[in-house]
Protein backbone atom coordinates (compact mmCIF):
# COMPACT_ATOMS: atom_id res chain seq x y z
CA UNK A 1 0.00 0.00 0.00
CA UNK A 2 1.45 3.42 -0.87
CA UNK A 3 2.20 5.82 1.95
CA UNK A 4 -0.26 8.59 2.69
CA UNK A 5 0.78 11.87 1.10
CA UNK A 6 0.40 13.72 4.44
CA UNK A 7 2.31 12.62 7.55
CA UNK A 8 1.59 14.12 10.98
CA UNK A 9 4.26 13.30 13.55
CA UNK A 10 3.82 12.84 17.33
CA UNK A 11 3.38 15.94 19.48
CA UNK A 12 6.61 17.49 20.71
CA UNK A 13 7.16 19.01 24.16
CA UNK A 14 5.36 22.21 23.11
CA UNK A 15 2.35 20.31 21.75
CA UNK A 16 3.17 20.97 18.10
CA UNK A 17 3.13 18.22 15.50
CA UNK A 18 5.47 18.31 12.50
CA UNK A 19 3.61 17.97 9.21
CA UNK A 20 4.92 16.77 5.86
CA UNK A 21 3.04 16.70 2.56
CA UNK A 22 4.42 14.62 -0.30
CA UNK A 23 7.71 14.33 1.57
CA UNK A 24 8.16 18.08 2.11
CA UNK A 25 8.03 19.73 5.54
CA UNK A 26 5.11 22.17 5.59
CA UNK A 27 5.01 23.26 9.23
CA UNK A 28 4.28 22.44 12.86
CA UNK A 29 0.58 22.35 13.72
CA UNK A 30 -0.81 22.78 17.22
CA UNK A 31 -4.45 22.16 16.30
CA UNK A 32 -6.68 20.74 13.60
CA UNK A 33 -7.33 24.29 12.36
CA UNK A 34 -3.58 24.93 11.95
CA UNK A 35 -3.16 21.59 10.19
CA UNK A 36 -5.92 22.48 7.72
CA UNK A 37 -4.28 25.87 7.09
CA UNK A 38 -0.96 24.15 6.31
CA UNK A 39 -2.77 21.76 3.96
CA UNK A 40 -4.46 24.70 2.23
CA UNK A 41 -1.06 26.41 1.78
CA UNK A 42 0.38 23.16 0.41
CA UNK A 43 -2.32 23.14 -2.27
CA UNK A 44 -4.55 20.37 -0.91
CA UNK A 45 -7.93 20.84 -2.61
CA UNK A 46 -10.85 21.53 -0.23
CA UNK A 47 -8.57 21.41 2.84
CA UNK A 48 -11.49 22.39 5.08
CA UNK A 49 -13.42 19.29 4.01
CA UNK A 50 -10.59 16.73 4.01
CA UNK A 51 -11.32 13.66 6.14
CA UNK A 52 -8.30 13.77 8.44
CA UNK A 53 -9.08 10.24 9.65
CA UNK A 54 -8.69 8.80 6.12
CA UNK A 55 -5.52 6.65 6.27
CA UNK A 56 -5.17 6.86 2.48
CA UNK A 57 -4.62 10.62 2.85
CA UNK A 58 -3.15 11.17 6.34
CA UNK A 59 -0.67 9.00 8.23
CA UNK A 60 -0.88 9.87 11.93
CA UNK A 61 2.11 8.96 14.09
CA UNK A 62 1.84 9.09 17.86
CA UNK A 63 -1.93 9.52 18.03
CA UNK A 64 -4.68 10.51 15.66
CA UNK A 65 -6.42 13.79 14.88
CA UNK A 66 -7.69 14.11 18.46
CA UNK A 67 -4.16 14.21 19.98
CA UNK A 68 -2.47 17.62 20.14
CA UNK A 69 -0.62 17.58 23.47
TIZAKE-584454 format. One record per residue (C-alpha): residue in one letter; x, y, z. Coordinates in steps of 0.2 Angstrom, whole numbers. Layout:
TIZAKE-584454
+------+-------+-------+-------+
| resn |    c1 |    c2 |    c3 |
+------+-------+-------+-------+
|    A |     X |     Y |     Z |
...
+------+-------+-------+-------+
END
This chain:
TIZAKE-584454
+------+-------+-------+-------+
| resn |    c1 |    c2 |    c3 |
+------+-------+-------+-------+
|    X |     0 |     0 |     0 |
|    X |     7 |    17 |    -4 |
|    X |    11 |    29 |    10 |
|    X |    -1 |    43 |    13 |
|    X |     4 |    59 |     5 |
|    X |     2 |    69 |    22 |
|    X |    12 |    63 |    38 |
|    X |     8 |    71 |    55 |
|    X |    21 |    66 |    68 |
|    X |    19 |    64 |    87 |
|    X |    17 |    80 |    97 |
|    X |    33 |    87 |   104 |
|    X |    36 |    95 |   121 |
|    X |    27 |   111 |   116 |
|    X |    12 |   102 |   109 |
|    X |    16 |   105 |    91 |
|    X |    16 |    91 |    77 |
|    X |    27 |    92 |    62 |
|    X |    18 |    90 |    46 |
|    X |    25 |    84 |    29 |
|    X |    15 |    84 |    13 |
|    X |    22 |    73 |    -2 |
|    X |    39 |    72 |     8 |
|    X |    41 |    90 |    11 |
|    X |    40 |    99 |    28 |
|    X |    26 |   111 |    28 |
|    X |    25 |   116 |    46 |
|    X |    21 |   112 |    64 |
|    X |     3 |   112 |    69 |
|    X |    -4 |   114 |    86 |
|    X |   -22 |   111 |    81 |
|    X |   -33 |   104 |    68 |
|    X |   -37 |   121 |    62 |
|    X |   -18 |   125 |    60 |
|    X |   -16 |   108 |    51 |
|    X |   -30 |   112 |    39 |
|    X |   -21 |   129 |    35 |
|    X |    -5 |   121 |    32 |
|    X |   -14 |   109 |    20 |
|    X |   -22 |   124 |    11 |
|    X |    -5 |   132 |     9 |
|    X |     2 |   116 |     2 |
|    X |   -12 |   116 |   -11 |
|    X |   -23 |   102 |    -5 |
|    X |   -40 |   104 |   -13 |
|    X |   -54 |   108 |    -1 |
|    X |   -43 |   107 |    14 |
|    X |   -57 |   112 |    25 |
|    X |   -67 |    96 |    20 |
|    X |   -53 |    84 |    20 |
|    X |   -57 |    68 |    31 |
|    X |   -41 |    69 |    42 |
|    X |   -45 |    51 |    48 |
|    X |   -43 |    44 |    31 |
|    X |   -28 |    33 |    31 |
|    X |   -26 |    34 |    12 |
|    X |   -23 |    53 |    14 |
|    X |   -16 |    56 |    32 |
|    X |    -3 |    45 |    41 |
|    X |    -4 |    49 |    60 |
|    X |    11 |    45 |    70 |
|    X |     9 |    45 |    89 |
|    X |   -10 |    48 |    90 |
|    X |   -23 |    53 |    78 |
|    X |   -32 |    69 |    74 |
|    X |   -38 |    71 |    92 |
|    X |   -21 |    71 |   100 |
|    X |   -12 |    88 |   101 |
|    X |    -3 |    88 |   117 |
+------+-------+-------+-------+
END
